[in-house]
Amino acid sequence: MGHYEAERIQRRHFNSTARPFGYGETAEPLLQELVARTPAVIEQVQRELPAGFSQEVADKVLRGVLSAARALEEMPAG
């Protein structure tokens, strides 16, 4: 899956997939936890980057992760 295809995934896709795969009626508890934990995980990753790892690359990737979590949070649950 390419970068642009991933951007098209909506919160409702996770929720509609939860039941057929045995997760439950909805993926909302998982999605809420993912969104809530993202900032702390990003901080942890920043602390654990190996010496010499490009900060420019890390910043770009981690900003993208945070942006995706925020977009997911703003989507309707339906």
mmJSON file of the N, C-alpha and C atoms, coordinates in Angstrom:
{"data_MODEL":{"atom_site":{
"group_PDB":["ATOM","ATOM","ATOM","ATOM","ATOM","ATOM","ATOM","ATOM","ATOM","ATOM","ATOM","ATOM","ATOM","ATOM","ATOM","ATOM","ATOM","ATOM","ATOM","ATOM","ATOM","ATOM","ATOM","ATOM","ATOM","ATOM","ATOM","ATOM","ATOM","ATOM","ATOM","ATOM","ATOM","ATOM","ATOM","ATOM","ATOM","ATOM","ATOM","ATOM","ATOM","ATOM","ATOM","ATOM","ATOM","ATOM","ATOM","ATOM","ATOM","ATOM","ATOM","ATOM","ATOM","ATOM","ATOM","ATOM","ATOM","ATOM","ATOM","ATOM","ATOM","ATOM","ATOM","ATOM","ATOM","ATOM","ATOM","ATOM","ATOM","ATOM","ATOM","ATOM","ATOM","ATOM","ATOM","ATOM","ATOM","ATOM","ATOM","ATOM","ATOM","ATOM","ATOM","ATOM","ATOM","ATOM","ATOM","ATOM","ATOM","ATOM","ATOM","ATOM","ATOM","ATOM","ATOM","ATOM","ATOM","ATOM","ATOM","ATOM","ATOM","ATOM","ATOM","ATOM","ATOM","ATOM","ATOM","ATOM","ATOM","ATOM","ATOM","ATOM","ATOM","ATOM","ATOM","ATOM","ATOM","ATOM","ATOM","ATOM","ATOM","ATOM","ATOM","ATOM","ATOM","ATOM","ATOM","ATOM","ATOM","ATOM","ATOM","ATOM","ATOM","ATOM","ATOM","ATOM","ATOM","ATOM","ATOM","ATOM","ATOM","ATOM","ATOM","ATOM","ATOM","ATOM","ATOM","ATOM","ATOM","ATOM","ATOM","ATOM","ATOM","ATOM","ATOM","ATOM","ATOM","ATOM","ATOM","ATOM","ATOM","ATOM","ATOM","ATOM","ATOM","ATOM","ATOM","ATOM","ATOM","ATOM","ATOM","ATOM","ATOM","ATOM","ATOM","ATOM","ATOM","ATOM","ATOM","ATOM","ATOM","ATOM","ATOM","ATOM","ATOM","ATOM","ATOM","ATOM","ATOM","ATOM","ATOM","ATOM","ATOM","ATOM","ATOM","ATOM","ATOM","ATOM","ATOM","ATOM","ATOM","ATOM","ATOM","ATOM","ATOM","ATOM","ATOM","ATOM","ATOM","ATOM","ATOM","ATOM","ATOM","ATOM","ATOM","ATOM","ATOM","ATOM","ATOM","ATOM","ATOM","ATOM","ATOM","ATOM","ATOM","ATOM","ATOM","ATOM","ATOM","ATOM","ATOM","ATOM","ATOM","ATOM"],
"id":[1,2,3,4,5,6,7,8,9,10,11,12,13,14,15,16,17,18,19,20,21,22,23,24,25,26,27,28,29,30,31,32,33,34,35,36,37,38,39,40,41,42,43,44,45,46,47,48,49,50,51,52,53,54,55,56,57,58,59,60,61,62,63,64,65,66,67,68,69,70,71,72,73,74,75,76,77,78,79,80,81,82,83,84,85,86,87,88,89,90,91,92,93,94,95,96,97,98,99,100,101,102,103,104,105,106,107,108,109,110,111,112,113,114,115,116,117,118,119,120,121,122,123,124,125,126,127,128,129,130,131,132,133,134,135,136,137,138,139,140,141,142,143,144,145,146,147,148,149,150,151,152,153,154,155,156,157,158,159,160,161,162,163,164,165,166,167,168,169,170,171,172,173,174,175,176,177,178,179,180,181,182,183,184,185,186,187,188,189,190,191,192,193,194,195,196,197,198,199,200,201,202,203,204,205,206,207,208,209,210,211,212,213,214,215,216,217,218,219,220,221,222,223,224,225,226,227,228,229,230,231,232,233,234],
"type_symbol":["N","C","C","N","C","C","N","C","C","N","C","C","N","C","C","N","C","C","N","C","C","N","C","C","N","C","C","N","C","C","N","C","C","N","C","C","N","C","C","N","C","C","N","C","C","N","C","C","N","C","C","N","C","C","N","C","C","N","C","C","N","C","C","N","C","C","N","C","C","N","C","C","N","C","C","N","C","C","N","C","C","N","C","C","N","C","C","N","C","C","N","C","C","N","C","C","N","C","C","N","C","C","N","C","C","N","C","C","N","C","C","N","C","C","N","C","C","N","C","C","N","C","C","N","C","C","N","C","C","N","C","C","N","C","C","N","C","C","N","C","C","N","C","C","N","C","C","N","C","C","N","C","C","N","C","C","N","C","C","N","C","C","N","C","C","N","C","C","N","C","C","N","C","C","N","C","C","N","C","C","N","C","C","N","C","C","N","C","C","N","C","C","N","C","C","N","C","C","N","C","C","N","C","C","N","C","C","N","C","C","N","C","C","N","C","C","N","C","C","N","C","C","N","C","C","N","C","C","N","C","C","N","C","C"],
"label_atom_id":["N","CA","C","N","CA","C","N","CA","C","N","CA","C","N","CA","C","N","CA","C","N","CA","C","N","CA","C","N","CA","C","N","CA","C","N","CA","C","N","CA","C","N","CA","C","N","CA","C","N","CA","C","N","CA","C","N","CA","C","N","CA","C","N","CA","C","N","CA","C","N","CA","C","N","CA","C","N","CA","C","N","CA","C","N","CA","C","N","CA","C","N","CA","C","N","CA","C","N","CA","C","N","CA","C","N","CA","C","N","CA","C","N","CA","C","N","CA","C","N","CA","C","N","CA","C","N","CA","C","N","CA","C","N","CA","C","N","CA","C","N","CA","C","N","CA","C","N","CA","C","N","CA","C","N","CA","C","N","CA","C","N","CA","C","N","CA","C","N","CA","C","N","CA","C","N","CA","C","N","CA","C","N","CA","C","N","CA","C","N","CA","C","N","CA","C","N","CA","C","N","CA","C","N","CA","C","N","CA","C","N","CA","C","N","CA","C","N","CA","C","N","CA","C","N","CA","C","N","CA","C","N","CA","C","N","CA","C","N","CA","C","N","CA","C","N","CA","C","N","CA","C","N","CA","C","N","CA","C","N","CA","C","N","CA","C","N","CA","C","N","CA","C"],
"label_alt_id":[null,null,null,null,null,null,null,null,null,null,null,null,null,null,null,null,null,null,null,null,null,null,null,null,null,null,null,null,null,null,null,null,null,null,null,null,null,null,null,null,null,null,null,null,null,null,null,null,null,null,null,null,null,null,null,null,null,null,null,null,null,null,null,null,null,null,null,null,null,null,null,null,null,null,null,null,null,null,null,null,null,null,null,null,null,null,null,null,null,null,null,null,null,null,null,null,null,null,null,null,null,null,null,null,null,null,null,null,null,null,null,null,null,null,null,null,null,null,null,null,null,null,null,null,null,null,null,null,null,null,null,null,null,null,null,null,null,null,null,null,null,null,null,null,null,null,null,null,null,null,null,null,null,null,null,null,null,null,null,null,null,null,null,null,null,null,null,null,null,null,null,null,null,null,null,null,null,null,null,null,null,null,null,null,null,null,null,null,null,null,null,null,null,null,null,null,null,null,null,null,null,null,null,null,null,null,null,null,null,null,null,null,null,null,null,null,null,null,null,null,null,null,null,null,null,null,null,null,null,null,null,null,null,null],
"label_comp_id":["MET","MET","MET","GLY","GLY","GLY","HIS","HIS","HIS","TYR","TYR","TYR","GLU","GLU","GLU","ALA","ALA","ALA","GLU","GLU","GLU","ARG","ARG","ARG","ILE","ILE","ILE","GLN","GLN","GLN","ARG","ARG","ARG","ARG","ARG","ARG","HIS","HIS","HIS","PHE","PHE","PHE","ASN","ASN","ASN","SER","SER","SER","THR","THR","THR","ALA","ALA","ALA","ARG","ARG","ARG","PRO","PRO","PRO","PHE","PHE","PHE","GLY","GLY","GLY","TYR","TYR","TYR","GLY","GLY","GLY","GLU","GLU","GLU","THR","THR","THR","ALA","ALA","ALA","GLU","GLU","GLU","PRO","PRO","PRO","LEU","LEU","LEU","LEU","LEU","LEU","GLN","GLN","GLN","GLU","GLU","GLU","LEU","LEU","LEU","VAL","VAL","VAL","ALA","ALA","ALA","ARG","ARG","ARG","THR","THR","THR","PRO","PRO","PRO","ALA","ALA","ALA","VAL","VAL","VAL","ILE","ILE","ILE","GLU","GLU","GLU","GLN","GLN","GLN","VAL","VAL","VAL","GLN","GLN","GLN","ARG","ARG","ARG","GLU","GLU","GLU","LEU","LEU","LEU","PRO","PRO","PRO","ALA","ALA","ALA","GLY","GLY","GLY","PHE","PHE","PHE","SER","SER","SER","GLN","GLN","GLN","GLU","GLU","GLU","VAL","VAL","VAL","ALA","ALA","ALA","ASP","ASP","ASP","LYS","LYS","LYS","VAL","VAL","VAL","LEU","LEU","LEU","ARG","ARG","ARG","GLY","GLY","GLY","VAL","VAL","VAL","LEU","LEU","LEU","SER","SER","SER","ALA","ALA","ALA","ALA","ALA","ALA","ARG","ARG","ARG","ALA","ALA","ALA","LEU","LEU","LEU","GLU","GLU","GLU","GLU","GLU","GLU","MET","MET","MET","PRO","PRO","PRO","ALA","ALA","ALA","GLY","GLY","GLY"],
"label_asym_id":["A","A","A","A","A","A","A","A","A","A","A","A","A","A","A","A","A","A","A","A","A","A","A","A","A","A","A","A","A","A","A","A","A","A","A","A","A","A","A","A","A","A","A","A","A","A","A","A","A","A","A","A","A","A","A","A","A","A","A","A","A","A","A","A","A","A","A","A","A","A","A","A","A","A","A","A","A","A","A","A","A","A","A","A","A","A","A","A","A","A","A","A","A","A","A","A","A","A","A","A","A","A","A","A","A","A","A","A","A","A","A","A","A","A","A","A","A","A","A","A","A","A","A","A","A","A","A","A","A","A","A","A","A","A","A","A","A","A","A","A","A","A","A","A","A","A","A","A","A","A","A","A","A","A","A","A","A","A","A","A","A","A","A","A","A","A","A","A","A","A","A","A","A","A","A","A","A","A","A","A","A","A","A","A","A","A","A","A","A","A","A","A","A","A","A","A","A","A","A","A","A","A","A","A","A","A","A","A","A","A","A","A","A","A","A","A","A","A","A","A","A","A","A","A","A","A","A","A","A","A","A","A","A","A"],
"label_entity_id":["1","1","1","1","1","1","1","1","1","1","1","1","1","1","1","1","1","1","1","1","1","1","1","1","1","1","1","1","1","1","1","1","1","1","1","1","1","1","1","1","1","1","1","1","1","1","1","1","1","1","1","1","1","1","1","1","1","1","1","1","1","1","1","1","1","1","1","1","1","1","1","1","1","1","1","1","1","1","1","1","1","1","1","1","1","1","1","1","1","1","1","1","1","1","1","1","1","1","1","1","1","1","1","1","1","1","1","1","1","1","1","1","1","1","1","1","1","1","1","1","1","1","1","1","1","1","1","1","1","1","1","1","1","1","1","1","1","1","1","1","1","1","1","1","1","1","1","1","1","1","1","1","1","1","1","1","1","1","1","1","1","1","1","1","1","1","1","1","1","1","1","1","1","1","1","1","1","1","1","1","1","1","1","1","1","1","1","1","1","1","1","1","1","1","1","1","1","1","1","1","1","1","1","1","1","1","1","1","1","1","1","1","1","1","1","1","1","1","1","1","1","1","1","1","1","1","1","1","1","1","1","1","1","1"],
"label_seq_id":[1,1,1,2,2,2,3,3,3,4,4,4,5,5,5,6,6,6,7,7,7,8,8,8,9,9,9,10,10,10,11,11,11,12,12,12,13,13,13,14,14,14,15,15,15,16,16,16,17,17,17,18,18,18,19,19,19,20,20,20,21,21,21,22,22,22,23,23,23,24,24,24,25,25,25,26,26,26,27,27,27,28,28,28,29,29,29,30,30,30,31,31,31,32,32,32,33,33,33,34,34,34,35,35,35,36,36,36,37,37,37,38,38,38,39,39,39,40,40,40,41,41,41,42,42,42,43,43,43,44,44,44,45,45,45,46,46,46,47,47,47,48,48,48,49,49,49,50,50,50,51,51,51,52,52,52,53,53,53,54,54,54,55,55,55,56,56,56,57,57,57,58,58,58,59,59,59,60,60,60,61,61,61,62,62,62,63,63,63,64,64,64,65,65,65,66,66,66,67,67,67,68,68,68,69,69,69,70,70,70,71,71,71,72,72,72,73,73,73,74,74,74,75,75,75,76,76,76,77,77,77,78,78,78],
"pdbx_PDB_ins_code":[null,null,null,null,null,null,null,null,null,null,null,null,null,null,null,null,null,null,null,null,null,null,null,null,null,null,null,null,null,null,null,null,null,null,null,null,null,null,null,null,null,null,null,null,null,null,null,null,null,null,null,null,null,null,null,null,null,null,null,null,null,null,null,null,null,null,null,null,null,null,null,null,null,null,null,null,null,null,null,null,null,null,null,null,null,null,null,null,null,null,null,null,null,null,null,null,null,null,null,null,null,null,null,null,null,null,null,null,null,null,null,null,null,null,null,null,null,null,null,null,null,null,null,null,null,null,null,null,null,null,null,null,null,null,null,null,null,null,null,null,null,null,null,null,null,null,null,null,null,null,null,null,null,null,null,null,null,null,null,null,null,null,null,null,null,null,null,null,null,null,null,null,null,null,null,null,null,null,null,null,null,null,null,null,null,null,null,null,null,null,null,null,null,null,null,null,null,null,null,null,null,null,null,null,null,null,null,null,null,null,null,null,null,null,null,null,null,null,null,null,null,null,null,null,null,null,null,null,null,null,null,null,null,null],
"Cartn_x":[0.853,0.0,0.897,0.621,1.4,0.954,1.773,1.508,0.145,-0.189,-1.442,-2.66,-2.522,-3.636,-3.893,-2.84,-2.988,-3.736,-3.548,-4.241,-5.749,-6.196,-7.623,-8.35,-7.619,-8.245,-8.963,-10.201,-11.037,-11.284,-11.632,-11.939,-13.029,-14.009,-15.109,-14.623,-13.514,-12.972,-12.494,-11.827,-11.396,-12.613,-13.619,-14.807,-15.594,-15.688,-16.441,-15.693,-14.396,-13.586,-13.488,-13.735,-13.545,-14.364,-15.648,-16.51,-16.161,-16.009,-15.692,-14.379,-13.478,-12.204,-12.158,-13.33,-13.428,-12.909,-12.674,-12.186,-13.307,-14.486,-15.631,-16.578,-17.547,-18.533,-17.905,-16.867,-16.232,-14.763,-13.984,-12.565,-12.319,-13.391,-13.254,-12.333,-12.433,-11.503,-10.036,-9.739,-8.378,-7.966,-8.844,-8.535,-8.326,-9.152,-9.006,-7.682,-7.308,-6.022,-4.853,-4.94,-3.879,-3.671,-4.757,-4.676,-4.107,-4.575,-4.13,-2.651,-2.169,-0.777,0.235,-0.218,0.702,1.718,1.326,2.34,3.445,3.082,4.089,5.0,4.432,5.242,6.228,5.785,6.684,7.839,7.542,8.603,9.585,9.064,9.928,10.82,10.255,11.043,12.145,11.827,12.84,13.998,13.665,14.714,15.572,14.983,15.687,16.307,16.273,16.907,18.398,18.941,20.379,21.21,22.372,23.299,23.552,23.526,23.784,22.564,21.427,20.217,19.816,19.433,19.079,17.868,18.072,16.974,15.955,16.429,15.523,14.561,15.079,14.24,13.283,13.816,12.976,11.844,12.162,11.134,10.042,10.452,9.475,8.552,9.132,8.343,7.42,7.962,7.168,6.092,6.357,5.294,4.164,4.529,3.521,2.681,3.319,2.595,1.626,2.102,1.245,0.101,0.39,-0.645,-1.708,-1.289,-2.237,-3.107,-2.508,-3.284,-4.303,-3.898,-4.837,-5.966,-5.631,-6.677,-7.649,-7.127,-7.974,-8.895,-8.349,-9.139,-10.288,-10.081,-11.093,-12.165,-11.928,-12.904,-14.105,-15.282,-16.434,-16.252,-16.793,-16.647,-17.41,-18.47,-19.324,-18.622],
"Cartn_y":[-1.169,0.0,1.229,2.122,3.339,4.391,5.391,6.492,7.12,7.393,8.082,7.184,5.888,4.985,4.929,4.94,4.888,6.108,7.245,8.458,8.373,7.462,7.327,6.444,5.762,4.904,5.778,5.435,6.196,5.389,6.082,5.445,4.389,4.674,3.733,2.412,2.441,1.203,0.273,0.835,0.024,-0.554,0.294,-0.138,-1.197,-1.071,-2.067,-3.392,-3.371,-4.584,-5.312,-4.612,-5.195,-6.468,-6.428,-7.582,-8.813,-8.685,-9.886,-10.569,-9.792,-10.377,-10.728,-10.671,-11.131,-10.181,-8.925,-7.979,-7.543,-7.384,-6.918,-6.181,-5.533,-4.794,-3.607,-3.038,-1.841,-1.825,-1.066,-0.911,0.338,1.0,2.27,2.216,1.211,1.207,1.189,0.398,0.328,1.656,2.242,3.506,4.622,4.673,5.702,5.551,4.315,4.079,4.452,4.096,4.422,5.936,6.672,8.135,8.703,8.217,8.738,8.467,7.31,6.922,7.482,7.961,8.391,9.44,10.527,11.516,10.939,10.114,9.525,8.564,7.816,6.885,7.66,8.756,9.587,10.106,10.571,11.033,9.921,8.724,7.586,7.252,7.238,6.95,7.991,9.261,10.324,10.055,9.634,9.364,8.161,7.197,5.943,5.851,6.947,6.914,6.64,5.818,5.53,6.774,6.827,7.932,8.019,9.211,9.419,9.318,8.921,8.836,10.245,10.418,11.736,12.31,13.414,14.062,14.593,15.011,15.507,14.408,13.218,12.089,11.71,11.617,11.256,12.26,13.544,14.572,14.448,14.227,14.122,12.914,11.777,10.558,10.704,11.189,11.278,12.357,13.429,14.418,13.778,12.922,12.218,11.285,10.594,9.699,10.503,11.611,12.454,13.044,13.469,14.016,12.97,11.745,10.668,10.359,10.365,10.108,11.216,12.449,13.571,13.495,13.139,13.007,11.894,10.787,9.669,10.107,10.873,11.345,12.245,13.033,13.978,13.335,12.13,11.451,10.98,10.971,10.401,8.896,8.393,6.973,6.062,6.527,5.731,5.094],
"Cartn_z":[0.0,0.0,0.0,-0.89,-0.986,0.012,0.156,1.094,0.869,-0.367,-0.652,-0.418,-0.627,-0.335,1.165,1.954,3.408,3.926,3.3,3.721,3.506,2.669,2.385,3.4,4.259,5.256,6.277,6.548,7.465,8.747,9.794,11.075,10.902,10.076,9.849,9.265,8.518,7.958,9.08,10.081,11.222,11.942,12.145,12.872,12.115,10.817,10.046,9.926,10.153,10.058,11.392,12.483,13.821,14.026,13.716,13.998,13.152,11.825,11.039,11.46,12.073,12.477,13.958,14.606,15.978,17.027,16.679,17.681,18.623,18.076,18.855,17.933,18.51,17.71,16.985,17.577,17.037,17.444,16.741,17.076,17.917,18.349,19.059,20.274,21.145,22.289,21.842,20.84,20.317,19.684,18.892,18.232,19.242,20.266,21.292,22.037,22.325,22.996,22.085,20.828,19.878,19.804,19.679,19.591,20.892,22.025,23.319,23.58,23.14,23.423,22.43,21.296,20.245,20.697,21.362,21.757,22.646,23.618,24.503,23.751,22.825,22.028,21.16,20.598,19.784,20.635,21.847,22.75,23.073,23.314,23.617,22.429,21.239,20.036,19.887,20.102,20.002,20.961,22.191,23.193,22.823,22.107,21.841,20.451,19.71,18.388,18.535,17.677,17.77,17.457,18.04,17.773,16.273,15.766,14.347,13.459,14.025,13.214,12.812,11.592,11.074,11.814,12.515,13.219,12.218,11.068,10.026,9.57,9.367,8.957,10.089,11.298,12.444,12.609,12.528,12.695,11.643,10.414,9.337,9.533,9.864,10.056,11.267,12.364,13.589,13.498,12.774,12.521,11.722,10.776,9.99,10.844,11.78,12.681,13.553,14.102,14.943,14.134,12.937,12.061,11.745,11.486,11.193,12.416,13.599,14.819,15.047,14.816,14.984,13.97,12.747,11.714,12.089,12.587,13.009,14.15,15.07,16.217,15.779,14.738,14.274,13.404,12.944,12.082,12.892,12.275,12.974,13.159,14.243,14.566,13.611,13.03,12.171,11.07],
"occupancy":[1.0,1.0,1.0,1.0,1.0,1.0,1.0,1.0,1.0,1.0,1.0,1.0,1.0,1.0,1.0,1.0,1.0,1.0,1.0,1.0,1.0,1.0,1.0,1.0,1.0,1.0,1.0,1.0,1.0,1.0,1.0,1.0,1.0,1.0,1.0,1.0,1.0,1.0,1.0,1.0,1.0,1.0,1.0,1.0,1.0,1.0,1.0,1.0,1.0,1.0,1.0,1.0,1.0,1.0,1.0,1.0,1.0,1.0,1.0,1.0,1.0,1.0,1.0,1.0,1.0,1.0,1.0,1.0,1.0,1.0,1.0,1.0,1.0,1.0,1.0,1.0,1.0,1.0,1.0,1.0,1.0,1.0,1.0,1.0,1.0,1.0,1.0,1.0,1.0,1.0,1.0,1.0,1.0,1.0,1.0,1.0,1.0,1.0,1.0,1.0,1.0,1.0,1.0,1.0,1.0,1.0,1.0,1.0,1.0,1.0,1.0,1.0,1.0,1.0,1.0,1.0,1.0,1.0,1.0,1.0,1.0,1.0,1.0,1.0,1.0,1.0,1.0,1.0,1.0,1.0,1.0,1.0,1.0,1.0,1.0,1.0,1.0,1.0,1.0,1.0,1.0,1.0,1.0,1.0,1.0,1.0,1.0,1.0,1.0,1.0,1.0,1.0,1.0,1.0,1.0,1.0,1.0,1.0,1.0,1.0,1.0,1.0,1.0,1.0,1.0,1.0,1.0,1.0,1.0,1.0,1.0,1.0,1.0,1.0,1.0,1.0,1.0,1.0,1.0,1.0,1.0,1.0,1.0,1.0,1.0,1.0,1.0,1.0,1.0,1.0,1.0,1.0,1.0,1.0,1.0,1.0,1.0,1.0,1.0,1.0,1.0,1.0,1.0,1.0,1.0,1.0,1.0,1.0,1.0,1.0,1.0,1.0,1.0,1.0,1.0,1.0,1.0,1.0,1.0,1.0,1.0,1.0,1.0,1.0,1.0,1.0,1.0,1.0,1.0,1.0,1.0,1.0,1.0,1.0],
"B_iso_or_equiv":[0.0,0.0,0.0,0.0,0.0,0.0,0.0,0.0,0.0,0.0,0.0,0.0,0.0,0.0,0.0,0.0,0.0,0.0,0.0,0.0,0.0,0.0,0.0,0.0,0.0,0.0,0.0,0.0,0.0,0.0,0.0,0.0,0.0,0.0,0.0,0.0,0.0,0.0,0.0,0.0,0.0,0.0,0.0,0.0,0.0,0.0,0.0,0.0,0.0,0.0,0.0,0.0,0.0,0.0,0.0,0.0,0.0,0.0,0.0,0.0,0.0,0.0,0.0,0.0,0.0,0.0,0.0,0.0,0.0,0.0,0.0,0.0,0.0,0.0,0.0,0.0,0.0,0.0,0.0,0.0,0.0,0.0,0.0,0.0,0.0,0.0,0.0,0.0,0.0,0.0,0.0,0.0,0.0,0.0,0.0,0.0,0.0,0.0,0.0,0.0,0.0,0.0,0.0,0.0,0.0,0.0,0.0,0.0,0.0,0.0,0.0,0.0,0.0,0.0,0.0,0.0,0.0,0.0,0.0,0.0,0.0,0.0,0.0,0.0,0.0,0.0,0.0,0.0,0.0,0.0,0.0,0.0,0.0,0.0,0.0,0.0,0.0,0.0,0.0,0.0,0.0,0.0,0.0,0.0,0.0,0.0,0.0,0.0,0.0,0.0,0.0,0.0,0.0,0.0,0.0,0.0,0.0,0.0,0.0,0.0,0.0,0.0,0.0,0.0,0.0,0.0,0.0,0.0,0.0,0.0,0.0,0.0,0.0,0.0,0.0,0.0,0.0,0.0,0.0,0.0,0.0,0.0,0.0,0.0,0.0,0.0,0.0,0.0,0.0,0.0,0.0,0.0,0.0,0.0,0.0,0.0,0.0,0.0,0.0,0.0,0.0,0.0,0.0,0.0,0.0,0.0,0.0,0.0,0.0,0.0,0.0,0.0,0.0,0.0,0.0,0.0,0.0,0.0,0.0,0.0,0.0,0.0,0.0,0.0,0.0,0.0,0.0,0.0,0.0,0.0,0.0,0.0,0.0,0.0],
"pdbx_formal_charge":[null,null,null,null,null,null,null,null,null,null,null,null,null,null,null,null,null,null,null,null,null,null,null,null,null,null,null,null,null,null,null,null,null,null,null,null,null,null,null,null,null,null,null,null,null,null,null,null,null,null,null,null,null,null,null,null,null,null,null,null,null,null,null,null,null,null,null,null,null,null,null,null,null,null,null,null,null,null,null,null,null,null,null,null,null,null,null,null,null,null,null,null,null,null,null,null,null,null,null,null,null,null,null,null,null,null,null,null,null,null,null,null,null,null,null,null,null,null,null,null,null,null,null,null,null,null,null,null,null,null,null,null,null,null,null,null,null,null,null,null,null,null,null,null,null,null,null,null,null,null,null,null,null,null,null,null,null,null,null,null,null,null,null,null,null,null,null,null,null,null,null,null,null,null,null,null,null,null,null,null,null,null,null,null,null,null,null,null,null,null,null,null,null,null,null,null,null,null,null,null,null,null,null,null,null,null,null,null,null,null,null,null,null,null,null,null,null,null,null,null,null,null,null,null,null,null,null,null,null,null,null,null,null,null],
"auth_seq_id":[1,1,1,2,2,2,3,3,3,4,4,4,5,5,5,6,6,6,7,7,7,8,8,8,9,9,9,10,10,10,11,11,11,12,12,12,13,13,13,14,14,14,15,15,15,16,16,16,17,17,17,18,18,18,19,19,19,20,20,20,21,21,21,22,22,22,23,23,23,24,24,24,25,25,25,26,26,26,27,27,27,28,28,28,29,29,29,30,30,30,31,31,31,32,32,32,33,33,33,34,34,34,35,35,35,36,36,36,37,37,37,38,38,38,39,39,39,40,40,40,41,41,41,42,42,42,43,43,43,44,44,44,45,45,45,46,46,46,47,47,47,48,48,48,49,49,49,50,50,50,51,51,51,52,52,52,53,53,53,54,54,54,55,55,55,56,56,56,57,57,57,58,58,58,59,59,59,60,60,60,61,61,61,62,62,62,63,63,63,64,64,64,65,65,65,66,66,66,67,67,67,68,68,68,69,69,69,70,70,70,71,71,71,72,72,72,73,73,73,74,74,74,75,75,75,76,76,76,77,77,77,78,78,78],
"auth_comp_id":["MET","MET","MET","GLY","GLY","GLY","HIS","HIS","HIS","TYR","TYR","TYR","GLU","GLU","GLU","ALA","ALA","ALA","GLU","GLU","GLU","ARG","ARG","ARG","ILE","ILE","ILE","GLN","GLN","GLN","ARG","ARG","ARG","ARG","ARG","ARG","HIS","HIS","HIS","PHE","PHE","PHE","ASN","ASN","ASN","SER","SER","SER","THR","THR","THR","ALA","ALA","ALA","ARG","ARG","ARG","PRO","PRO","PRO","PHE","PHE","PHE","GLY","GLY","GLY","TYR","TYR","TYR","GLY","GLY","GLY","GLU","GLU","GLU","THR","THR","THR","ALA","ALA","ALA","GLU","GLU","GLU","PRO","PRO","PRO","LEU","LEU","LEU","LEU","LEU","LEU","GLN","GLN","GLN","GLU","GLU","GLU","LEU","LEU","LEU","VAL","VAL","VAL","ALA","ALA","ALA","ARG","ARG","ARG","THR","THR","THR","PRO","PRO","PRO","ALA","ALA","ALA","VAL","VAL","VAL","ILE","ILE","ILE","GLU","GLU","GLU","GLN","GLN","GLN","VAL","VAL","VAL","GLN","GLN","GLN","ARG","ARG","ARG","GLU","GLU","GLU","LEU","LEU","LEU","PRO","PRO","PRO","ALA","ALA","ALA","GLY","GLY","GLY","PHE","PHE","PHE","SER","SER","SER","GLN","GLN","GLN","GLU","GLU","GLU","VAL","VAL","VAL","ALA","ALA","ALA","ASP","ASP","ASP","LYS","LYS","LYS","VAL","VAL","VAL","LEU","LEU","LEU","ARG","ARG","ARG","GLY","GLY","GLY","VAL","VAL","VAL","LEU","LEU","LEU","SER","SER","SER","ALA","ALA","ALA","ALA","ALA","ALA","ARG","ARG","ARG","ALA","ALA","ALA","LEU","LEU","LEU","GLU","GLU","GLU","GLU","GLU","GLU","MET","MET","MET","PRO","PRO","PRO","ALA","ALA","ALA","GLY","GLY","GLY"],
"auth_asym_id":["A","A","A","A","A","A","A","A","A","A","A","A","A","A","A","A","A","A","A","A","A","A","A","A","A","A","A","A","A","A","A","A","A","A","A","A","A","A","A","A","A","A","A","A","A","A","A","A","A","A","A","A","A","A","A","A","A","A","A","A","A","A","A","A","A","A","A","A","A","A","A","A","A","A","A","A","A","A","A","A","A","A","A","A","A","A","A","A","A","A","A","A","A","A","A","A","A","A","A","A","A","A","A","A","A","A","A","A","A","A","A","A","A","A","A","A","A","A","A","A","A","A","A","A","A","A","A","A","A","A","A","A","A","A","A","A","A","A","A","A","A","A","A","A","A","A","A","A","A","A","A","A","A","A","A","A","A","A","A","A","A","A","A","A","A","A","A","A","A","A","A","A","A","A","A","A","A","A","A","A","A","A","A","A","A","A","A","A","A","A","A","A","A","A","A","A","A","A","A","A","A","A","A","A","A","A","A","A","A","A","A","A","A","A","A","A","A","A","A","A","A","A","A","A","A","A","A","A","A","A","A","A","A","A"],
"auth_atom_id":["N","CA","C","N","CA","C","N","CA","C","N","CA","C","N","CA","C","N","CA","C","N","CA","C","N","CA","C","N","CA","C","N","CA","C","N","CA","C","N","CA","C","N","CA","C","N","CA","C","N","CA","C","N","CA","C","N","CA","C","N","CA","C","N","CA","C","N","CA","C","N","CA","C","N","CA","C","N","CA","C","N","CA","C","N","CA","C","N","CA","C","N","CA","C","N","CA","C","N","CA","C","N","CA","C","N","CA","C","N","CA","C","N","CA","C","N","CA","C","N","CA","C","N","CA","C","N","CA","C","N","CA","C","N","CA","C","N","CA","C","N","CA","C","N","CA","C","N","CA","C","N","CA","C","N","CA","C","N","CA","C","N","CA","C","N","CA","C","N","CA","C","N","CA","C","N","CA","C","N","CA","C","N","CA","C","N","CA","C","N","CA","C","N","CA","C","N","CA","C","N","CA","C","N","CA","C","N","CA","C","N","CA","C","N","CA","C","N","CA","C","N","CA","C","N","CA","C","N","CA","C","N","CA","C","N","CA","C","N","CA","C","N","CA","C","N","CA","C","N","CA","C","N","CA","C","N","CA","C","N","CA","C","N","CA","C","N","CA","C","N","CA","C"],
"pdbx_PDB_model_num":[1,1,1,1,1,1,1,1,1,1,1,1,1,1,1,1,1,1,1,1,1,1,1,1,1,1,1,1,1,1,1,1,1,1,1,1,1,1,1,1,1,1,1,1,1,1,1,1,1,1,1,1,1,1,1,1,1,1,1,1,1,1,1,1,1,1,1,1,1,1,1,1,1,1,1,1,1,1,1,1,1,1,1,1,1,1,1,1,1,1,1,1,1,1,1,1,1,1,1,1,1,1,1,1,1,1,1,1,1,1,1,1,1,1,1,1,1,1,1,1,1,1,1,1,1,1,1,1,1,1,1,1,1,1,1,1,1,1,1,1,1,1,1,1,1,1,1,1,1,1,1,1,1,1,1,1,1,1,1,1,1,1,1,1,1,1,1,1,1,1,1,1,1,1,1,1,1,1,1,1,1,1,1,1,1,1,1,1,1,1,1,1,1,1,1,1,1,1,1,1,1,1,1,1,1,1,1,1,1,1,1,1,1,1,1,1,1,1,1,1,1,1,1,1,1,1,1,1,1,1,1,1,1,1]
}}}
